[in-house]
């Protein structure tokens, strides 16, 4: 069976959903994870977190790169719970070490993604603000990405409310909309409905007997203790969409970005507009099937 080559772009370390997605990818035999890039704010610490997960999985061969900490344009948004919730209990925040030096090179991630895409078609899975992906598209002067695909969690396609990944880098989302790439998106209108029940959360706390499962259980425990939030696997819908695309319904994206400035920050949201070539959004989802997917770790 030919595997799907995946590049994961993530803001892992805050909400637990990125951690679940990375484990799901690592455990799925149909996927070949060729690289990870981190984005938004403390990207070296995010890279260290992802690297620890890879070590737990025995997959230190997968490169982890430190990406853009700041948006292409405007100020970085702030939200109250940016605590790196999976690090801040009982364990001192680790030294991100070599990743600090990598963070000084803004072209590191675009260079590596384009190199991988030139080798063979690549599927970009973007579950974070889209700064790294947009910078890669802007750097792609030779059209290398034309044979690749992009699956993303971002935007809100029904009620035109603000959504975090779009708001964190409005300019990057504009680049995505104008790229002409083959894109599938899932929006907040679906992901916000995916919250697990307490019984389902307990399944995540019990599943697995290997070091990667131990890592996830500890991350879940820290997340729950730090935030006291239920687990809403927003980003898992992007991976679910990738793996089950042929069974799902999509609609053309006919949207553009409306933006304004609030407290000195650029804010943005999607509104009705012209059709975006190549881009579709997920129209609906069977939440019971999604929850089975999440609790079975993506397989």
C-alpha positions as CSV (number, residue, x, y, z in Angstrom):
1,X,0.0,0.0,0.0
2,X,1.3,3.4,-1.0
3,X,1.5,5.7,2.0
4,X,0.4,9.3,2.0
5,X,3.3,11.6,2.7
6,X,2.4,14.1,5.4
7,X,4.0,17.4,6.6
8,X,2.4,18.5,9.9
9,X,2.3,22.2,10.8
10,X,1.2,22.7,14.3
11,X,1.0,24.9,17.4
12,X,1.3,21.9,19.7
13,X,1.6,22.5,23.4
14,X,-1.5,24.6,24.3
15,X,-4.7,22.8,23.6
16,X,-4.6,19.0,23.7
17,X,-6.0,18.4,20.2
18,X,-2.6,18.8,18.4
19,X,-1.1,16.2,20.7
20,X,-3.9,13.8,19.8
21,X,-3.4,14.4,16.1
22,X,0.3,13.8,16.2
23,X,-0.2,10.5,18.0
24,X,-2.9,9.5,15.5
25,X,-0.6,10.2,12.6
26,X,2.3,8.2,14.2
27,X,0.0,5.2,14.7
28,X,-1.6,5.1,11.3
29,X,0.1,2.7,8.9
30,X,-1.2,4.5,5.8
31,X,0.6,7.7,6.7
32,X,4.3,8.6,6.2
33,X,5.1,11.6,8.4
34,X,8.1,13.3,6.7
35,X,8.4,16.4,8.9
36,X,6.8,18.7,11.5
37,X,7.0,22.5,11.8
38,X,5.8,24.6,14.7
39,X,4.2,28.0,14.5
40,X,2.9,30.8,16.6
41,X,4.6,32.4,19.7
42,X,7.0,30.1,21.5
43,X,7.9,27.9,18.5
44,X,11.1,26.5,20.0
45,X,9.2,25.2,23.0
46,X,6.5,23.7,20.8
47,X,9.3,22.0,18.8
48,X,10.7,20.5,21.9
49,X,7.3,19.2,22.9
50,X,6.8,17.5,19.5
51,X,10.4,16.1,19.7
52,X,9.6,14.5,23.0
53,X,6.5,12.9,21.5
54,X,8.6,11.5,18.7
55,X,11.2,10.1,21.1
56,X,8.4,8.4,23.0
57,X,7.3,6.8,19.7
58,X,10.8,5.8,18.7
59,X,10.6,8.1,15.7
60,X,13.5,10.5,16.1
61,X,14.2,10.1,12.4
62,X,11.4,12.6,11.7
63,X,12.6,16.2,11.5
64,X,11.0,18.9,13.7
65,X,11.6,22.5,12.6
66,X,11.0,25.7,14.4
67,X,8.8,28.0,12.3
68,X,7.4,31.5,12.5
69,X,6.5,32.9,16.0
70,X,4.8,36.0,14.6
71,X,2.2,36.7,11.9
72,X,3.1,38.0,8.5
73,X,1.4,41.3,9.3
74,X,0.0,42.8,12.4
75,X,0.3,42.0,16.1
76,X,0.2,38.5,17.7
77,X,-3.2,37.9,19.3
78,X,-3.4,37.1,22.9
79,X,-5.8,34.8,24.7
80,X,-6.0,34.1,28.5
81,X,-5.1,30.4,28.4
82,X,-1.8,30.5,26.5
83,X,0.0,28.6,29.3
84,X,1.5,25.7,27.5
85,X,-0.9,23.7,29.5
86,X,0.8,20.4,29.0
87,X,4.1,21.7,30.5
88,X,3.1,23.9,33.4
89,X,2.4,21.3,36.2
90,X,4.9,19.6,38.4
91,X,7.5,19.7,35.7
92,X,9.8,22.6,35.0
93,X,9.4,24.0,31.5
94,X,12.2,22.4,29.4
95,X,15.0,24.2,27.7
96,X,14.2,24.1,24.0
97,X,18.0,24.1,23.3
98,X,19.0,23.9,19.6
99,X,15.5,25.0,18.5
100,X,16.3,28.5,19.8
101,X,18.9,28.9,17.1
102,X,16.6,27.5,14.4
103,X,14.0,30.1,15.2
104,X,16.3,32.9,13.8
105,X,15.9,31.6,10.3
106,X,12.5,32.6,8.8
107,X,13.1,30.6,5.6
108,X,13.9,27.3,7.4
109,X,10.4,25.8,7.2
110,X,9.5,27.0,3.6
111,X,12.9,25.6,2.4
112,X,12.4,22.2,3.9
113,X,8.7,21.9,2.9
114,X,9.5,22.8,-0.7
115,X,12.5,20.3,-0.7
116,X,10.1,17.5,0.4
117,X,7.4,18.5,-2.0
118,X,10.0,18.4,-4.9
119,X,10.9,14.9,-4.0
120,X,7.3,13.6,-4.4
121,X,3.7,15.0,-3.9
122,X,3.2,16.1,-0.4
123,X,0.1,16.6,1.8
124,X,0.3,19.5,4.1
125,X,-1.8,19.1,7.3
126,X,-2.1,22.6,8.9
127,X,-3.8,22.6,12.3
128,X,-2.6,26.0,13.5
129,X,-2.3,29.6,12.4
130,X,-1.2,29.5,8.7
131,X,1.9,31.6,8.8
132,X,4.4,28.8,7.9
133,X,2.2,27.5,5.1
134,X,1.6,31.0,3.6
135,X,5.4,31.8,3.7
136,X,6.0,28.5,1.9
137,X,3.5,29.4,-0.8
138,X,5.1,32.8,-1.2
139,X,8.5,31.3,-1.5
140,X,7.4,28.7,-4.1
141,X,8.5,30.6,-7.2
142,X,8.7,27.4,-9.3
143,X,5.2,26.1,-8.6
144,X,6.5,23.1,-6.7
145,X,3.4,22.9,-4.6
146,X,1.0,22.5,-7.5
147,X,1.2,18.7,-7.2
148,X,0.7,18.9,-3.4
149,X,-2.5,19.2,-1.3
150,X,-3.4,21.2,1.8
151,X,-5.8,20.1,4.5
152,X,-6.5,22.7,7.2
153,X,-8.5,23.5,10.2
154,X,-9.3,27.2,10.1
155,X,-12.1,29.7,9.3
156,X,-15.8,29.6,9.9
157,X,-17.8,29.1,6.8
158,X,-21.5,29.3,7.9
159,X,-22.1,32.1,10.4
160,X,-19.0,34.3,9.6
161,X,-17.7,34.5,13.1
162,X,-14.1,35.1,14.0
163,X,-12.0,31.9,14.3
164,X,-8.7,31.6,16.1
165,X,-6.3,30.2,13.4
166,X,-7.6,32.8,10.9
167,X,-7.3,35.7,13.4
168,X,-3.8,34.8,14.4
169,X,-2.6,35.6,10.9
170,X,-5.2,37.3,8.7
171,X,-2.6,38.0,5.9
172,X,-1.6,34.3,5.8
173,X,-5.2,33.2,5.3
174,X,-5.4,35.7,2.4
175,X,-2.4,34.0,0.8
176,X,-4.1,30.6,1.2
177,X,-7.3,31.9,-0.5
178,X,-5.4,33.2,-3.4
179,X,-3.0,30.3,-3.8
180,X,-5.0,28.2,-6.3
181,X,-3.9,25.1,-4.5
182,X,-6.0,22.0,-4.0
183,X,-7.4,22.7,-0.5
184,X,-9.8,21.1,1.9
185,X,-10.8,23.0,5.0
186,X,-12.9,22.3,8.1
187,X,-14.3,25.2,10.0
188,X,-15.2,26.2,13.5
189,X,-18.9,25.6,12.9
190,X,-18.2,21.9,12.9
191,X,-15.1,21.5,15.1
192,X,-16.8,23.3,18.1
193,X,-19.4,20.5,18.2
194,X,-16.9,17.8,18.6
195,X,-16.4,17.9,22.4
196,X,-15.9,14.5,24.0
197,X,-18.0,13.3,26.9
198,X,-16.5,12.6,30.3
199,X,-16.8,8.9,29.6
200,X,-14.9,9.3,26.3
201,X,-12.2,11.3,28.0
202,X,-11.7,8.4,30.4
203,X,-11.1,6.1,27.4
204,X,-8.3,8.4,26.3
205,X,-6.8,8.2,29.8
206,X,-6.8,4.4,29.7
207,X,-5.9,3.5,26.1
208,X,-2.5,2.1,25.2
209,X,0.4,0.5,27.0
210,X,3.4,1.9,25.2
211,X,5.6,5.0,25.9
212,X,3.7,7.1,23.4
213,X,0.4,6.3,25.1
214,X,2.0,7.2,28.4
215,X,3.1,10.5,27.0
216,X,-0.5,11.2,25.8
217,X,-2.1,10.3,29.1
218,X,0.2,12.6,31.0
219,X,-0.4,15.4,28.5
220,X,-4.2,14.9,28.9
221,X,-3.9,14.9,32.7
222,X,-1.9,18.2,32.6
223,X,-4.3,19.8,30.1
224,X,-7.3,18.9,32.2
225,X,-5.7,20.0,35.5
226,X,-4.4,23.3,34.0
227,X,-7.5,24.4,32.1
228,X,-10.4,22.4,33.6
229,X,-11.8,22.3,30.1
230,X,-13.5,19.4,28.3
231,X,-11.5,18.0,25.4
232,X,-12.7,19.3,22.1
233,X,-10.6,17.7,19.3
234,X,-10.9,20.6,16.8
235,X,-7.7,19.7,14.9
236,X,-8.6,16.0,14.7
237,X,-11.3,16.9,12.2
238,X,-8.6,18.0,9.7
239,X,-6.9,14.6,9.9
240,X,-10.3,12.8,9.8
241,X,-11.1,14.8,6.7
242,X,-7.9,13.8,5.0
243,X,-8.3,10.1,5.7
244,X,-12.0,9.9,4.9
245,X,-12.3,12.4,2.1
246,X,-14.0,10.2,-0.4
247,X,-16.9,9.5,2.1
248,X,-17.5,13.1,3.1
249,X,-19.4,16.0,1.5
250,X,-17.8,19.2,0.6
251,X,-19.0,22.6,-0.7
252,X,-17.1,25.2,-2.7
253,X,-15.5,28.0,-0.7
254,X,-17.2,31.2,-1.8
255,X,-15.7,33.5,0.8
256,X,-13.4,36.4,1.3
257,X,-11.8,38.0,4.4
258,X,-13.3,40.9,6.1
259,X,-11.0,42.6,8.6
260,X,-10.8,45.4,11.1
261,X,-8.5,46.6,13.9
262,X,-9.5,46.1,17.5
263,X,-7.2,47.3,20.3
264,X,-4.4,47.7,17.8
265,X,-4.7,44.1,16.5
266,X,-5.8,43.1,13.0
267,X,-8.9,40.9,13.4
268,X,-10.5,39.0,10.6
269,X,-13.4,36.6,9.6
270,X,-14.8,35.1,6.5
271,X,-17.8,36.5,4.7
272,X,-19.6,35.6,1.5
273,X,-17.6,36.4,-1.6
274,X,-16.4,35.0,-4.9
275,X,-15.6,31.3,-5.4
276,X,-12.0,30.3,-4.4
277,X,-10.5,28.1,-7.1
278,X,-9.5,24.7,-5.8
279,X,-10.8,25.1,-2.2
280,X,-13.7,23.4,-0.6
281,X,-14.9,23.1,3.0
282,X,-16.4,20.2,4.9
283,X,-20.2,20.5,4.8
284,X,-21.1,18.1,7.6
285,X,-19.8,15.3,9.7
286,X,-21.0,12.3,11.7
287,X,-19.8,13.2,15.2
288,X,-20.2,9.6,16.5
289,X,-17.9,8.4,13.7
290,X,-15.4,11.2,14.5
291,X,-15.3,10.3,18.2
292,X,-14.7,6.6,17.3
293,X,-11.8,7.9,15.1
294,X,-10.3,9.9,17.9
295,X,-10.7,7.2,20.5
296,X,-9.2,4.6,18.2
297,X,-6.3,7.0,17.6
298,X,-7.0,7.6,14.0
299,X,-6.8,4.0,12.7
